Structures are given as C-alpha cells and as structure tokens.
Amino acid sequence: MSMLQAVVLGVVQGLGEFLPISSSGHLIVVPWLLGWPDHGLAFDVALHLGTLAAVLFAFAGDWVRLVSSALRCLGRRTPFAEPEARLLWLLALASVPGAIAGLLLDRWAETVFRSPALVAVTMAVMGGILLIADRRVSPAGPGAEQVTLRDAVLIGLAQALAIVPGVSRSGSTISAALFLRYRREEAARFSFLLATPIVVGAAALKSRYLFAPGQGLQVLAGMVTAAVFGFASIRVLLAYVRTRDYRPFVYYRLLFAALVAAVLLVRGSGVG
C-alpha cells in the first residue's frame, strides 16, 4: 500500500464513519474502482482507532458528564435518578444488538458482504429510508437526554443492521431516531455517542491484527487521517443539521449507487 492510498482511505473512513454515507461501503468500493489491493485487517483496525479517537475527543465533555452522573447515582443507589446517568445506561443497552451482530456475522462481513453490487443496493435502499425518515422529523421533538427505553432498543437494532456494508452505522441510527421524531441535531448526537461503545468493541476485537507485520508508516498515516477527518465530519454534520435537512446525503448515496451499478455493467459487458 502506498502512502497516497493510506491517506485516501483514511479520509474515506473519517468521513464515512460519521456522515450517513457508509464508511464500510466506501472502503470496499473505492479500492475496487481504483484497482487497489486489499488493505488488510491491520489497516482496518488502525482506521477504526482513528475514528474512535475522533469521537472520544469530540464528545469528551459529554462522556465526563455521563460517567460522573452514573457514578454519583450508583453511590446513592439510584442508578437512573439523573438524565445523564440514565442516558449512559441506555447507550450501553442500545449497543448490545450491534455487538451481537458483530460477533455472529463478522466472518460474513469480511467475506460474503464485501461485494460492490451489495453496496450499491444497500446505499440506494438506505438513501430512500433516510429521505423518508427526514420528512418525519419534528422540530419540537425530544433531545438525546429524553431517549426512552423503547427508542434506545429500536435505535440499537438499527445500528446492528450496519454490519452490512452500505447501510451505514450513522445512517441507520440517525434514520431510526428521525422516524421516532427526534430533532435532526439530537438524532446525530445520539448516533455519535452510540458510536463510541461499538467502535471500542470493534477495535478491541481485532486489535491483535494491528501488530501484524506490515507497512507501519502507512498504517499510522491512515489512523491519523481518519482521526482528523472523523473529528471534522462530526463538527460539520452537527452544525449543518441545526438548520438544514439530510437530503444532500440522500442524493449522494443514490449517485454513488448509480456509479457502482454503471461500473459493474461496463465491466460485465467487457467494455473498457
């Protein structure tokens, strides 16, 4: 892998992990389109560590508040007495479906699911779902601290679907929150908070591959790039959806799906 490839894939991971456009789908399709070799598990882990650093840095204050509140409530033996403590437990609960899906379907995710055709389908379908969900948003809807037990479970189940490339972890969770009438910014905020446990789990599960022999400098470059662009995408999306809707991401998903379908047709017909 060249340094350029490492940086490009780092950008792809950083943007795709938090924007509702699917990092896993792009990490499959971009090398396929450009004829690049498989970048390997060590590089995948490095990219996940980069986006983990981004979301931890972006929401450090939130996590300090949530954990402090939870510890304070546990000390009083009233674990759900404060909204922040309750939100922490609901985030833990909502992470369970995704963790189970990751453990059960990880081998499929690394083999069967790594198909550009599948990515094209899921990108288009999820784009349509996001468009419908965005039309249901309520400007006076609840915020992340008002997430109910039912809503946490439903958003967690949506996150589990992201094991399929092209679905998008942020896209599925944001869509679920929008369907439940949460405000656009709060849907994104809950999605980003929910990203932390699942990304920690994914990185821990595959951490042994990080130290496999390989191109150390390229791995580091990918990790740093993913962290920088991941942090930027979080900030940009939160600011953007305060006043605008998710339609640009819907259009991007549909155009991306059309591009993949067109390339598949051209290559299948032997043209070019």
N, C-alpha and C positions, 0 to 999 in steps of 0.2 A: 504494500500500500504506500502510495506517495504521500508527501506532506499535504499537497493540494487536496487529495481525496479525503484525508483525515479531517481537514478543516471544513470542507464542504459537507461531509456527513455530520460533523459537529453542529454546523449551522442548521442542518435539516432536523436533527434531534432536538436542539434547543427550541426551535420554533414550533415543531410539530408536537412536542410533548404537552405544550400548554395552550396553543391555539387549537381550535377544534377541527384539525385537518389531518390528524393521524401521523405520528412520528414513525410507527412501525410500518405503515403502508409506504411511506416515502423512503424508508431505509431499504425496503425491498425493491421498489420501482426505480429509484434514482440510479443505483449501480447497474440494474438491468438495462435501463435506457442507454447508459453511457458505456456499457461493456466492461465495467469494473469487476474485479474478482470479489468473491465473498470476503467480507472484512473480519469475520471470525468472532467468537464469543468474548474473547478478551476485550476487543474494541467495543462490543455491545455493552459490557459491564462498565467500561470507562465512560461511555456516553450517559448511562443511567446515573452514575455517580456525579457526573457534571450537572445533570438536571436536578438531582437531589440537592446538591449544594445550592443551586439557584432558588429552589422553592423554600429551603430552610432559611436562606438569607433574606428572601423577600418577606417571609412571614415569621421571622424570629420573634418579633414583639407579640404576635398573636399566640405563638406556642408557649412563650413565657407566661402569658396571662392564663391560657387554658390549663397548663400543668400546675401553676401556682394555685389556681382556683380549685382544681381537683384535689390537690394535696391538703389544702385548707379544709375542704368539705369532708375529706376522709378523716382528718383529725377530729372533726366534730361528729363523725359517724352519720353524716347526712350527705352522701355522695352526689346527690342530684339537686342540692339546695340552691346552687348558683347557676345562671345560664351558661357561663363559660365551662364549668365543670361538667354540666350535662352535655354540652356540645362535644367535649373531649370523648366521653363515653359513647356518644352516638357516632362519632368519627371512627372509633375502634370497631363498633358493631358494623358500620357500613363497609369497612374494609374486609370483612370476613368473606363475602361471596367472591370478591376478586382474588383473594388469597387461595381459596379452594379451587377456583377455575385455573389459576396459575399452576398449582401443584398437579392437578389432574390432566391438564391439557398442554403443559409446557412442551412436551415432546412433539405434539401436533403443531404447536406454534412455530417450532424450529424446523419443521419438515413440510407437512401437508398444507399448512396455511400460507406458506411462503410462495404464493402464486400471484403474479401480476394480474391475471384475469379475476381472481377472487378480490384483490384490492380494488380493481375498477368497479366491481359490483357493489362492494361494501361502501366505497366512497360515495357512489351515486345514491344508494339507498339511505345512507346516514345523512347525506345532504338534504334529501327530501324530508326526513324526520326532523332535522334541525329547523328547516323552514317552517314546518307546521307548528313545532313547539314554540318557535319565536313569536308566532302570531297569537299565542295563548298567554303571553306574558302579562302580568298585572303590575302597573306602575306603583300600586299601593300594596303589593304583595309582601310577604314576610322576608326577613333577613336570615342570615346564616344561624344566628343565635336562637331563632324561633323554629328551627327544624324539628319536626316531630319524629317519634319513633317509627311510625309508618313510612314517612318520607325518607328517613335515613336508610331504611331497608330497601325501599324502591330504588333510590339513587345508587346504593351499593350493588344491587342486582344489575343495574345498567352498567356500572363500572366493570362488572365481570364479563360483559359482552366484548370488552375491548381486547380480550385475548385474541380475537380475530383481527388480523391486520386490516387497516382501512376503516374500522369502526371509529377509533379514536377514543382514548380514555376521557379526555376533557370533553370531546363532542358528545359522548353518550351521557356523561354525568350532568353536563350543562343542559342537554335536551330534557333529561328526566326532571331536573329542577324547574325548567321553564314550563313543562307540562303541569307541574304541581303549583304553578302560578308564582314562583319566586321571582323577584326582580332580577334583571339581567346581570347587574354587577354582583349581586349576592349569590346568584347561581354560579358565576365564575369563581367567586371567593370560596364557596363551599367546595367546589370541584378542586381548587388548588390545595386547600387544606387536606382534602381527602387523598390527594396525590402523594402526600408525604409517607404515610404508612406503607402504601403499596409499592412505591419506588424503593423504600428502605428494604422491604421484603425481597423484591426482585434482585436488588444489588447484593443482598446477603446470600441469597440462594445460589448466585453464580459467581460469588467473589473469588472462589478458588481458580477460576479461569483467568482472572486479572493478572495473575503472576506466572502465567504460562509464557514460555519463550516467545519472543516476537519483537515487533518494532516499538520499543519503549517510547521514543520521542514522538512518534505519530500518535500513540495511544494518549499521551499526555496532551498533545495539541487538540485532539478530538474532545477530551474531557473538558479542557479549559474553554474551548469554543462553545461547547454545549452549555456550560455554566453561564457564560456571558450572554449568549443569545436566549437562553431559557429565562434568565432574570429580566432581560429586556422585553420578551414576549409577555411575561406576566404583567409587568407595569403597563405596557401598551394596551393590552386587552382590557384590563381593569379600567383604564382611563377612557378607552374607546366606547365601551358598552354603557358608560354612565349616561351618554346622550344619543347613542346610535344602536342599531339592531345588528343581528348576526348574518344578514343577507350576503355581505361580501364573502364570507366563509362558505356559505351555501354555493354561491356561484363558482368559487374556486374549486370546490370539491367536484362539482359537475363537469367543469372544464378539464380537471385532472383526470377524471374517469374517462371522458371522451378521448383525451390524448392517449391514454393507455390502450383503450379499445382500438383506436386507429392504428397504433403501432403494432398491436397484435394482428390486426387484419393484414397490414402491409407485410409483416414478416411471415405470416402464414401463407400469403399468396406468392412469396418469393420475390417480391418487388424490392429493389434497393440492395 
